[in-house]
Amino acid sequence: MKILWWLGALAAVESCPDACRCMTKTKKVYCNNRNLFEIPKNIPEDTKVLFLQDNRLENSPELENELQKLTQLERLMFYNNNLEEIPKLNSQYLRKLHLNNNR
């Protein structure tokens, strides 16, 4: 059983994008203040809170594709970027969306 737990924990760590910090217990992903021009790939699909503020993100098909995968998202911090329109999201649980200081 310990080996299976360890392999599960390792898989959770490996699924976090390099540019981010993932908190697996609370399902929070921190990709903020990283000078990102595009959204990191493979953000865990069970993410509940995503911090993407203070980057240089712009609207793109890739941005929408990655965000569409996050069906459990409750909060999205997307302020201080270069968005020109609100991206399409796919979560019925979304309660907070921070978009101030975009284009």
C-alpha angles and dihedrals in degrees: 000000000000091000092052091049091049092049090050091050091048092051090052091052093047092052092063113098115246092241092055142062116226127202102200097189095053094031092232122146121197114202095145128131094013100123089243120176093187135028114265115254122240101028103174108270093224092059112139100182122032124188112201099147126130097032135108098252119156132189113276140146089255091055092052093044092054094044092049089063092060099085095156095054114138101167131025122187105199103151126130097034135110101261117148097187138019109271119235112258130195106205125109088194097061109128104157129039118172112195105152120137098031128119 
